[in-house]
Amino acid sequence: MLPISTTLQHVLGWSGEENAAIRLLESIESCGSINKAAKNVGLSYKAAWEKIETLNNLSDKPLVIRQVGGSGGGGTVLTEEGRELLQKVAVLRREFAAFVNFFGERPEDALNALKMMRRFEMKVSARNVWAGTVARIDKGAVNSVVTVAMKGGDTVVSVITDNSVVRLGLEVGTEVLAMVKATSVILGRDIQRESISARNVLIGQVARVVPGVVNDEIIIDLPGGNTVTAINTSESIRRLALAPGLEVAAIIKASSVLLAIA
C-alpha cells in the first residue's frame, strides 16, 4: 500500500514542489515591478506578462493589476486575492507533511488552493484559457450549446457534441475551462451583437498591441477582469487603427470554443 503522502500527491496532483507561477507572484509582491520579477524567475518581460494574463484568466478574480501613477510612479502589484492565494500556498508548504490533519481542518481552503495550482500547471497551446461555470446546456440531436459564465458577468458559448457533454460530466454548476486559439479570435470596432452570426462577442479595451512581421498580437482587457488575446494580420490591425485604450469587440465562433475540466 502506498504511503498516505504519496497517495495524496497522486490524487491532488501537487507534490509540494516549487511552482513557476507562484514564484512569479511572490517576486511581483516583493519588488513591485514586472520587469524585475521576470528577471528574478528567469522569464522575458513578454513571457511574464503572458503568464500573468493566463493566471488572471484562470482565477475567480484578477491576481495581478497594473497600478498607474502615485509617489512611486506606478508598477505591477498583487490584488488582495493574489496576496490571499500566496498566504494559502504558504500554509500548504508548511503543512504538506501533515496534510491529512490539515485537510480535515480546512478542506475547502486546501482544495481551492490546490485546484488553482493545478490550473496553473496545465500546458495547452491555446492562448485564451478562461475559468468559468456551466450556466446553461441546450441539448440538440447531435450537438449541445453550453453557456459558460465567467467572472465579471462575461459569458462564452461553446458548441460541442452531446457525447462530449456526457463524457465530461457537464451539468449546470460544473466548473470548466474554456479555451480558444488566438488565431480564432476576429476583431472588430463598433460591432452590434445582433448584426453578426457569431455567438460570442466580447467587448473590451485594447491593452497592448505587439507588432509582428506578418501578424500582430492584440491583448484586450474585458470589464470583468479577463483578457482576450487575438492574432490578426498586421494589415488588419492598421486598417482598424487599433491602439491601447480603444474599445474593440473580440468575435469568436461557438465552434471554436473548447471545454475542459481540471
C-alpha positions as CSV (number, residue, x, y, z in Angstrom):
1,M,0.0,0.0,0.0
2,L,1.3,3.5,-0.9
3,P,2.2,5.9,1.9
4,I,-0.6,8.5,2.6
5,S,1.6,11.4,1.4
6,T,2.3,9.6,-2.0
7,T,-1.4,8.9,-2.4
8,L,-2.4,12.5,-1.7
9,Q,0.2,13.7,-4.2
10,H,-1.3,11.4,-6.8
11,V,-4.9,12.3,-6.1
12,L,-4.4,16.1,-5.6
13,G,-1.9,16.5,-8.4
14,W,0.6,18.5,-6.4
15,S,3.9,17.2,-4.9
16,G,4.6,20.3,-2.8
17,E,7.4,21.4,-5.1
18,E,8.0,24.9,-6.2
19,N,5.6,26.3,-8.8
20,A,6.8,28.8,-11.5
21,A,3.5,30.7,-11.4
22,I,3.7,31.1,-7.6
23,R,7.3,32.1,-7.8
24,L,6.4,34.9,-10.2
25,L,3.6,36.1,-8.0
26,E,5.9,36.1,-5.0
27,S,8.5,38.1,-6.9
28,I,6.0,40.7,-8.0
29,E,4.8,41.0,-4.4
30,S,8.4,41.6,-3.2
31,C,9.7,44.0,-5.8
32,G,6.5,45.6,-7.3
33,S,7.9,45.5,-10.8
34,I,7.1,43.1,-13.6
35,N,10.5,43.7,-15.2
36,K,12.4,42.8,-12.0
37,A,10.1,39.9,-11.2
38,A,10.6,38.4,-14.7
39,K,14.4,38.6,-14.3
40,N,14.2,37.0,-10.8
41,V,12.3,33.9,-12.2
42,G,14.2,33.7,-15.5
43,L,11.4,34.9,-17.8
44,S,11.4,37.5,-20.5
45,Y,9.2,40.6,-19.9
46,K,6.7,39.3,-22.6
47,A,6.6,35.8,-21.2
48,A,6.0,37.1,-17.7
49,W,3.0,39.2,-18.9
50,E,1.6,36.3,-20.8
51,K,1.8,34.1,-17.7
52,I,0.1,36.9,-15.6
53,E,-2.7,37.2,-18.1
54,T,-3.2,33.4,-18.0
55,L,-3.2,33.5,-14.2
56,N,-5.8,36.3,-14.2
57,N,-8.0,34.4,-16.6
58,L,-7.8,31.2,-14.6
59,S,-8.6,32.8,-11.3
60,D,-12.0,33.8,-10.0
61,K,-10.7,37.4,-9.6
62,P,-7.6,39.1,-11.0
63,L,-4.4,38.3,-9.1
64,V,-2.2,41.0,-10.6
65,I,-3.1,44.5,-11.8
66,R,-1.2,47.5,-13.3
67,Q,-1.0,50.4,-10.9
68,V,-0.6,53.8,-12.6
69,G,0.9,56.9,-11.0
70,G,1.5,57.6,-7.3
71,S,4.6,58.6,-5.5
72,G,6.4,55.5,-6.8
73,G,5.4,56.1,-10.4
74,G,3.2,53.1,-10.7
75,G,4.0,49.5,-11.2
76,T,2.6,46.0,-11.1
77,V,1.0,44.8,-7.8
78,L,-0.9,41.8,-6.5
79,T,-4.5,42.2,-5.7
80,E,-6.0,41.2,-2.3
81,E,-6.9,37.9,-4.0
82,G,-3.3,37.4,-5.2
83,R,-1.9,38.0,-1.7
84,E,-4.5,35.7,-0.2
85,L,-3.5,33.0,-2.7
86,L,0.1,33.3,-1.6
87,Q,-0.9,33.0,2.0
88,K,-2.8,29.8,1.3
89,V,0.2,28.4,-0.7
90,A,2.4,29.3,2.3
91,V,0.1,27.3,4.5
92,L,0.2,24.4,2.1
93,R,4.0,24.4,2.1
94,R,4.2,24.4,5.8
95,E,1.5,21.8,6.3
96,F,2.0,19.4,3.5
97,A,3.9,16.9,5.6
98,A,0.9,16.6,7.9
99,F,-1.7,17.2,5.1
100,V,-4.1,14.7,6.4
101,N,-4.7,16.8,9.5
102,F,-4.8,20.0,7.6
103,F,-7.3,18.5,5.1
104,G,-9.6,17.5,7.9
105,E,-9.5,21.0,9.5
106,R,-9.7,23.2,6.4
107,P,-10.8,21.1,3.4
108,E,-12.3,24.0,1.4
109,D,-9.2,26.3,1.6
110,A,-6.8,23.4,0.9
111,L,-8.7,22.1,-2.1
112,N,-9.4,25.6,-3.6
113,A,-5.7,26.5,-3.5
114,L,-4.6,23.1,-4.9
115,K,-7.2,23.4,-7.6
116,M,-5.9,26.8,-8.6
117,M,-2.3,25.5,-8.8
118,R,-3.4,22.6,-10.9
119,R,-4.9,25.0,-13.4
120,F,-1.6,26.9,-13.4
121,E,0.3,23.7,-14.2
122,M,-1.8,23.0,-17.3
123,K,0.0,23.2,-20.6
124,V,-2.2,23.9,-23.6
125,S,-1.4,25.5,-27.0
126,A,-4.4,27.9,-26.8
127,R,-3.5,31.4,-25.6
128,N,-7.0,32.0,-24.2
129,V,-7.9,29.8,-21.3
130,W,-10.7,31.1,-19.0
131,A,-12.1,29.6,-15.8
132,G,-15.9,29.5,-15.5
133,T,-19.0,27.7,-14.5
134,V,-21.6,26.0,-16.7
135,A,-24.7,28.3,-16.6
136,R,-26.8,26.5,-19.2
137,I,-26.9,23.5,-21.5
138,D,-29.2,23.3,-24.5
139,K,-29.1,19.8,-25.9
140,G,-29.8,19.0,-29.6
141,A,-30.0,15.9,-31.7
142,V,-26.2,15.7,-32.1
143,N,-24.7,18.8,-30.6
144,S,-25.2,20.8,-27.4
145,V,-24.9,24.5,-26.8
146,V,-23.1,25.1,-23.5
147,T,-23.1,28.6,-21.9
148,V,-20.2,29.3,-19.5
149,A,-20.4,32.1,-17.0
150,M,-17.0,33.8,-16.4
151,K,-16.0,36.3,-13.7
152,G,-17.3,39.8,-14.0
153,G,-20.5,38.8,-15.8
154,D,-18.9,37.8,-19.1
155,T,-20.2,34.7,-20.8
156,V,-18.8,32.4,-23.6
157,V,-20.9,29.9,-25.6
158,S,-19.5,26.6,-26.9
159,V,-21.0,24.1,-29.3
160,I,-19.8,20.6,-28.5
161,T,-21.2,17.1,-29.2
162,D,-23.8,15.6,-26.9
163,N,-21.3,12.8,-26.3
164,S,-18.7,15.3,-25.1
165,V,-21.2,16.7,-22.6
166,V,-21.7,13.2,-21.2
167,R,-18.0,12.3,-21.2
168,L,-17.0,15.5,-19.3
169,G,-20.0,15.1,-16.9
170,L,-21.2,18.6,-17.6
171,E,-24.2,20.0,-15.9
172,V,-25.3,23.4,-14.6
173,G,-22.8,24.4,-11.9
174,T,-19.8,22.4,-13.2
175,E,-16.5,24.2,-13.1
176,V,-14.9,24.2,-16.6
177,L,-12.1,25.8,-18.6
178,A,-13.0,27.4,-21.9
179,M,-10.2,27.5,-24.4
180,V,-9.8,29.4,-27.7
181,K,-6.8,29.8,-30.0
182,A,-5.7,33.4,-30.5
183,T,-5.9,32.9,-34.3
184,S,-9.7,32.0,-33.9
185,V,-10.4,35.5,-32.5
186,I,-11.7,38.0,-35.0
187,L,-11.6,41.7,-34.1
188,G,-14.0,44.5,-35.0
189,R,-15.0,48.0,-34.0
190,D,-18.5,49.4,-33.5
191,I,-19.9,45.9,-33.7
192,Q,-23.6,45.3,-32.9
193,R,-24.2,41.8,-31.5
194,E,-27.4,41.4,-33.4
195,S,-25.8,42.1,-36.7
196,I,-23.4,39.1,-36.8
197,S,-23.9,35.4,-36.6
198,A,-21.1,34.6,-34.2
199,R,-22.5,33.7,-30.7
200,N,-19.6,35.2,-28.8
201,V,-18.9,39.0,-28.9
202,L,-16.7,40.1,-26.0
203,I,-16.3,43.8,-25.8
204,G,-13.3,45.4,-24.1
205,Q,-10.4,47.8,-24.4
206,V,-7.1,47.2,-26.2
207,A,-4.4,46.8,-23.6
208,R,-1.4,46.1,-25.8
209,V,-0.5,45.6,-29.5
210,V,2.6,43.5,-30.1
211,P,3.7,44.1,-33.7
212,G,5.0,41.2,-35.8
213,V,6.4,40.7,-39.3
214,V,3.1,39.5,-40.8
215,N,0.7,39.2,-37.8
216,D,0.2,41.3,-34.7
217,E,-0.8,40.1,-31.3
218,I,-3.5,42.1,-29.6
219,I,-4.4,41.8,-25.9
220,I,-7.8,43.0,-24.8
221,D,-8.9,43.7,-21.2
222,L,-12.5,42.7,-20.5
223,P,-14.6,44.6,-17.9
224,G,-14.9,41.5,-15.7
225,G,-11.1,41.1,-15.3
226,N,-10.3,38.5,-18.0
227,T,-8.1,39.2,-21.1
228,V,-8.6,38.0,-24.7
229,T,-5.6,37.5,-26.9
230,A,-6.0,37.7,-30.7
231,I,-3.6,37.2,-33.5
232,N,-4.6,39.0,-36.7
233,T,-2.7,40.2,-39.7
234,S,-0.8,43.4,-39.3
235,E,-2.7,44.9,-42.2
236,S,-6.0,44.3,-40.5
237,I,-4.8,45.9,-37.3
238,R,-3.6,49.0,-39.2
239,R,-6.9,49.2,-41.0
240,L,-8.8,49.1,-37.7
241,A,-6.4,51.6,-36.3
242,L,-6.2,49.6,-33.0
243,A,-4.2,51.2,-30.2
244,P,-4.2,50.9,-26.4
245,G,-7.4,52.3,-24.8
246,L,-9.7,51.8,-27.8
247,E,-12.8,49.8,-27.5
248,V,-12.9,46.7,-29.6
249,A,-15.0,43.6,-30.0
250,A,-13.5,40.1,-29.9
251,I,-15.7,37.8,-32.0
252,I,-15.5,34.1,-31.5
253,K,-17.5,31.3,-33.1
254,A,-19.0,28.9,-30.6
255,S,-17.5,26.0,-32.5
256,S,-14.0,27.5,-31.8
257,V,-14.6,27.3,-28.0
258,L,-13.2,24.1,-26.5
259,L,-14.2,23.0,-23.0
260,A,-12.2,21.0,-20.4
261,I,-12.5,20.1,-16.8
262,A,-9.5,20.4,-14.5
